Amino acid sequence: MPFDVTLADIQAAAGRIAGKVRRTPTYYSAGLSERLGVETWVKVESLQLGGSFKVRGCYNKLMGLSEAELKRGVVTVSGGNHAIAVSLVARSMGARALVLMPKATPALNIQLTQQAGGEVELCEDSVAAFAKAEDYARQGMVHVHSYDDPAIIAGHGTLGLELAADAGGRLDHVFVSIGGGGLSAGVGAALKGLDPAVRLHGVETEGATTMTQALAAGQPVAIRPTSIARTLGAPFATERTMAAARQFLEEIVLVSDAEAVRELVWVLQNGRVLLEPAASCVVAAALARKETFRPGERVCLVLCGSNVALDDIARWRTEFAV
């Protein structure tokens, strides 16, 4: 299928959600510029409401629903940031949010989802959760897919508009994480729509190679993710997000969990910013590509989220000797 989200869709989403989400900082990083050897900027989306970029797409989606649809409530499948965002946005709009989570979901994510107003129902795994979501949809609830939805993708793309406006000039390389592919699709449509010359590098961790496997197979492939970057662990890509990846991405860079943890610790110590591994992995990916950067080029890293338990960070530091 052709990719169906345009720059105009994203610009419309930006107008719709203005004042609902934070315009997160985009700033020059002296430390990363020194490490990468080129001028480097960061988009600190980890400071977004709900701790990740996800509220952008959720506001755009739910603000497009009718009063009758909102009254029936929304249902979604997520064990991570989307769960928190749907719950937060639905509560702000007076709607019920039912979140179906795999039973292996970390306790912190369940807690944050419930604190945001969501009702949590645990399922055996993601496959069972998606099947149950369809059952609830047939009963009248609106199924808000975490990434295979044009409204969700367009909302996420507003991050790209802010980045282009706030980075103070041309961007040559942008690194962005891939889970199911909704964020990279939206950011790609925004940035490529504004400047076709920008090069977008997708990033996955080993053990969460949803898009890599799908593109290699030429079709969505169901995976059982094993990476500690749990918010990258989408069980499958979709035809829509695959089409966006083919259209916008130069490549997909794979990094190890150990590298993601190493950069999580570096950013926390040197940048005073908390990241989850799904965000810190883009720093590791840029370092892996530093030899390809040319003098005078400008790089930006999208730091997409911060929902991580401190106990997990301590355990990972021991496990990976970071």
C-alpha positions as CSV (number, residue, x, y, z in Angstrom):
1,M,0.0,0.0,0.0
2,P,1.2,3.6,-0.6
3,F,1.9,5.6,2.5
4,D,-1.1,7.8,3.3
5,V,0.0,10.6,5.7
6,T,1.1,13.9,4.1
7,L,2.9,17.0,5.3
8,A,-0.5,18.8,5.1
9,D,-2.0,16.1,7.4
10,I,0.8,16.8,9.9
11,Q,0.5,20.6,9.7
12,A,-3.3,20.2,10.3
13,A,-2.5,18.0,13.3
14,A,-0.1,20.6,14.7
15,G,-2.9,23.2,14.7
16,R,-5.4,20.8,16.2
17,I,-3.2,19.7,19.2
18,A,-1.6,23.2,19.8
19,G,-1.8,24.0,23.5
20,K,-2.5,20.4,24.4
21,V,1.1,19.1,24.3
22,R,4.4,20.6,25.2
23,R,6.7,22.0,22.7
24,T,9.7,20.1,24.0
25,P,13.2,21.6,23.8
26,T,15.5,21.3,20.8
27,Y,19.0,22.3,21.7
28,Y,22.6,22.1,20.7
29,S,24.7,19.5,22.6
30,A,28.3,20.4,23.1
31,G,29.1,17.0,24.6
32,L,27.5,15.0,21.8
33,S,29.0,17.3,19.2
34,E,32.4,16.5,20.6
35,R,31.8,12.8,20.6
36,L,30.3,12.7,17.1
37,G,32.7,15.1,15.5
38,V,29.9,17.2,13.9
39,E,27.3,19.8,15.2
40,T,24.7,17.8,17.1
41,W,21.3,18.8,18.3
42,V,18.8,16.8,20.4
43,K,15.0,16.9,20.5
44,V,14.2,16.2,24.2
45,E,10.8,14.6,23.7
46,S,11.5,12.7,26.9
47,L,10.1,15.8,28.7
48,Q,6.8,15.5,26.9
49,L,3.5,15.0,28.9
50,G,3.2,11.3,29.9
51,G,7.0,10.9,29.4
52,S,7.0,10.3,25.7
53,F,6.0,11.5,22.2
54,K,2.8,9.4,22.3
55,V,0.4,12.1,23.5
56,R,0.9,13.9,20.2
57,G,-0.8,11.1,18.2
58,C,-3.3,10.3,20.9
59,Y,-4.6,13.9,21.1
60,N,-4.8,14.1,17.3
61,K,-6.8,10.8,17.2
62,L,-9.2,11.4,20.1
63,M,-9.9,15.1,19.1
64,G,-11.1,13.7,15.8
65,L,-13.7,11.4,17.5
66,S,-17.3,12.4,17.8
67,E,-19.0,12.9,21.1
68,A,-20.8,9.6,20.7
69,E,-17.6,7.8,20.1
70,L,-15.9,9.4,23.1
71,K,-19.0,8.4,25.2
72,R,-18.5,4.8,24.2
73,G,-14.9,4.9,25.3
74,V,-11.6,3.8,23.7
75,V,-9.7,0.6,23.9
76,T,-6.0,0.1,23.1
77,V,-3.2,-2.5,23.3
78,S,0.0,-1.4,24.8
79,G,2.4,-2.3,27.6
80,G,4.2,1.0,27.4
81,N,4.1,4.6,26.5
82,H,1.0,4.5,24.3
83,A,-0.9,3.0,27.2
84,I,0.0,6.0,29.4
85,A,-0.7,8.5,26.7
86,V,-4.1,7.1,25.7
87,S,-5.1,7.1,29.4
88,L,-3.9,10.7,30.0
89,V,-5.6,12.0,26.9
90,A,-8.9,10.2,27.3
91,R,-9.2,11.4,30.9
92,S,-8.6,15.0,29.8
93,M,-11.5,14.6,27.3
94,G,-13.8,12.8,29.7
95,A,-13.7,9.5,28.0
96,R,-13.1,6.0,29.4
97,A,-9.8,4.3,28.4
98,L,-9.5,0.5,28.6
99,V,-5.9,-0.7,28.2
100,L,-5.1,-4.3,27.3
101,M,-1.6,-5.2,28.4
102,P,0.4,-8.4,28.1
103,K,0.8,-10.0,31.5
104,A,4.6,-9.5,31.3
105,T,4.2,-5.7,31.3
106,P,6.6,-4.1,33.9
107,A,4.9,-3.0,37.1
108,L,5.9,0.6,36.6
109,N,4.1,0.8,33.3
110,I,0.9,-0.6,34.8
111,Q,1.2,1.9,37.7
112,L,1.7,4.9,35.4
113,T,-1.2,3.9,33.2
114,Q,-3.5,3.6,36.1
115,Q,-2.3,6.9,37.6
116,A,-3.1,8.5,34.2
117,G,-6.7,7.2,34.5
118,G,-6.6,4.1,32.4
119,E,-8.3,0.8,33.3
120,V,-5.9,-2.1,32.9
121,E,-6.8,-5.6,31.8
122,L,-4.0,-8.1,31.5
123,C,-3.8,-10.6,28.7
124,E,-1.6,-13.6,28.0
125,D,0.4,-11.7,25.3
126,S,0.1,-9.0,22.7
127,V,-1.5,-11.4,20.2
128,A,-4.3,-12.2,22.7
129,A,-4.6,-8.5,23.6
130,F,-5.1,-7.4,20.0
131,A,-7.8,-10.1,19.5
132,K,-9.6,-8.9,22.6
133,A,-9.4,-5.3,21.4
134,E,-11.2,-6.3,18.3
135,D,-13.9,-7.9,20.5
136,Y,-14.3,-4.6,22.4
137,A,-14.4,-2.7,19.1
138,R,-17.3,-4.9,17.9
139,Q,-19.1,-4.0,21.1
140,G,-18.8,-0.3,20.3
141,M,-15.6,1.0,21.8
142,V,-13.1,2.8,19.5
143,H,-9.9,0.8,19.0
144,V,-7.0,3.3,19.1
145,H,-4.1,1.4,17.5
146,S,-0.7,2.5,18.8
147,Y,0.9,3.0,15.4
148,D,-1.2,1.8,12.5
149,D,-3.4,4.8,12.2
150,P,-3.0,7.9,10.0
151,A,-4.2,10.2,12.8
152,I,-1.8,8.8,15.3
153,I,1.1,9.0,12.8
154,A,0.2,12.6,11.8
155,G,0.2,13.6,15.4
156,H,3.6,12.1,16.0
157,G,4.8,14.0,12.9
158,T,4.3,17.3,14.7
159,L,7.5,16.5,16.5
160,G,9.3,16.8,13.2
161,L,7.8,20.2,12.4
162,E,9.0,21.5,15.8
163,L,12.5,20.0,15.2
164,A,12.8,21.6,11.7
165,A,11.7,25.0,13.1
166,D,13.8,25.0,16.3
167,A,17.1,23.4,15.2
168,G,18.3,26.7,13.7
169,G,19.1,25.6,10.2
170,R,19.5,22.6,7.8
171,L,19.6,19.1,9.2
172,D,21.6,16.5,7.4
173,H,21.0,13.4,9.5
174,V,18.2,12.6,12.0
175,F,18.2,9.5,14.1
176,V,14.8,8.2,15.4
177,S,13.7,5.0,17.1
178,I,11.5,2.4,15.5
179,G,9.0,0.3,17.5
180,G,6.0,-0.3,15.3
181,G,7.1,2.5,13.0
182,G,4.5,5.2,13.8
183,L,7.0,7.8,15.1
184,S,9.6,7.3,12.3
185,A,6.7,7.5,9.7
186,G,5.4,10.7,11.1
187,V,8.8,12.4,11.6
188,G,9.9,11.1,8.2
189,A,6.8,12.6,6.4
190,A,7.3,15.9,8.2
191,L,11.0,16.3,7.7
192,K,11.2,14.9,4.1
193,G,8.1,17.0,3.2
194,L,10.0,20.1,4.3
195,D,13.5,19.1,3.0
196,P,13.8,16.0,0.8
197,A,17.6,16.0,1.3
198,V,17.5,15.2,5.0
199,R,18.6,11.6,5.7
200,L,16.6,9.7,8.3
201,H,18.2,6.8,10.1
202,G,15.9,4.4,11.9
203,V,17.1,2.7,15.0
204,E,16.2,-0.7,16.5
205,T,17.8,-2.7,19.3
206,E,18.8,-6.3,18.9
207,G,15.9,-8.4,20.1
208,A,13.3,-5.8,18.9
209,T,13.9,-5.9,15.1
210,T,10.3,-5.7,14.1
211,M,10.8,-3.4,11.1
212,T,14.1,-5.0,10.0
213,Q,12.5,-8.4,9.8
214,A,9.3,-7.1,8.1
215,L,11.3,-5.3,5.4
216,A,13.5,-8.4,4.8
217,A,10.5,-10.6,4.4
218,G,8.5,-8.1,2.4
219,Q,5.5,-8.4,4.7
220,P,4.7,-8.0,8.4
221,V,6.4,-10.6,10.6
222,A,5.2,-11.5,14.1
223,I,8.1,-11.4,16.6
224,R,8.5,-12.1,20.3
225,P,10.8,-9.2,21.4
226,T,13.5,-9.9,23.9
227,S,15.2,-6.5,24.1
228,I,15.2,-4.5,27.4
229,A,14.0,-1.6,25.3
230,R,10.4,-2.8,25.9
231,T,8.7,0.2,24.2
232,L,10.4,-0.8,21.0
233,G,8.9,-4.3,21.3
234,A,6.0,-4.0,18.9
235,P,4.8,-7.5,18.0
236,F,4.6,-6.6,14.3
237,A,5.0,-3.9,11.7
238,T,2.2,-3.1,9.4
239,E,1.9,-2.5,5.6
240,R,1.4,1.3,6.4
241,T,4.5,1.7,8.5
242,M,6.5,-0.5,6.2
243,A,5.6,1.7,3.3
244,A,6.8,4.7,5.3
245,A,10.0,3.0,6.2
246,R,10.7,2.2,2.5
247,Q,9.9,5.8,1.5
248,F,11.7,7.8,4.2
249,L,14.5,5.7,5.9
250,E,18.1,5.6,4.6
251,E,18.7,2.5,6.7
252,I,17.9,0.9,10.0
253,V,20.8,0.8,12.5
254,L,20.8,-2.1,15.0
255,V,22.4,-1.5,18.4
256,S,22.8,-3.8,21.4
257,D,21.0,-3.5,24.7
258,A,24.4,-2.9,26.3
259,E,25.1,0.0,24.0
260,A,21.7,1.5,24.8
261,V,22.3,1.2,28.5
262,R,25.8,2.7,28.2
263,E,24.4,5.8,26.4
264,L,21.4,6.0,28.9
265,V,24.0,6.4,31.7
266,W,26.1,8.8,29.7
267,V,23.2,11.1,28.9
268,L,22.0,11.0,32.5
269,Q,25.4,11.9,33.9
270,N,26.5,14.4,31.2
271,G,23.2,15.8,30.0
272,R,21.1,15.5,33.2
273,V,18.3,14.0,31.2
274,L,16.6,10.6,32.0
275,L,16.0,8.4,29.0
276,E,14.6,4.9,28.5
277,P,16.6,2.5,26.4
278,A,14.3,3.1,23.4
279,A,15.5,6.7,23.4
280,S,19.2,6.2,24.4
281,C,19.6,3.7,21.5
282,V,19.7,6.6,19.0
283,V,22.8,8.0,20.7
284,A,24.5,4.6,20.3
285,A,23.4,4.4,16.6
286,A,24.8,7.9,15.8
287,L,28.1,6.9,17.4
288,A,28.1,3.8,15.2
289,R,27.8,6.0,12.1
290,K,30.1,8.8,13.2
291,E,32.7,7.9,10.6
292,T,30.2,8.6,7.8
293,F,29.5,12.2,8.8
294,R,31.1,14.9,6.7
295,P,32.7,18.1,8.1
296,G,30.0,20.8,8.4
297,E,27.1,18.4,8.6
298,R,24.5,18.8,11.3
299,V,22.9,15.8,13.1
300,C,19.8,15.6,15.3
301,L,18.9,12.8,17.8
302,V,15.2,12.3,18.7
303,L,15.1,11.4,22.4
304,C,11.7,9.9,22.4
305,G,10.9,8.9,26.0
306,S,11.8,8.6,29.7
307,N,9.5,6.0,31.2
308,V,12.0,3.7,32.9
309,A,12.3,2.3,36.5
310,L,15.4,3.4,38.4
311,D,15.7,-0.2,39.7
312,D,15.9,-1.5,36.2
313,I,18.7,1.0,35.3
314,A,20.6,-0.2,38.4
315,R,20.2,-3.8,37.4
316,W,21.2,-3.2,33.8
317,R,24.3,-1.4,34.8
318,T,25.4,-4.4,36.8
319,E,24.3,-6.9,34.0
320,F,26.1,-5.0,31.3
321,A,29.0,-3.7,33.5
322,V,28.3,-0.1,32.6
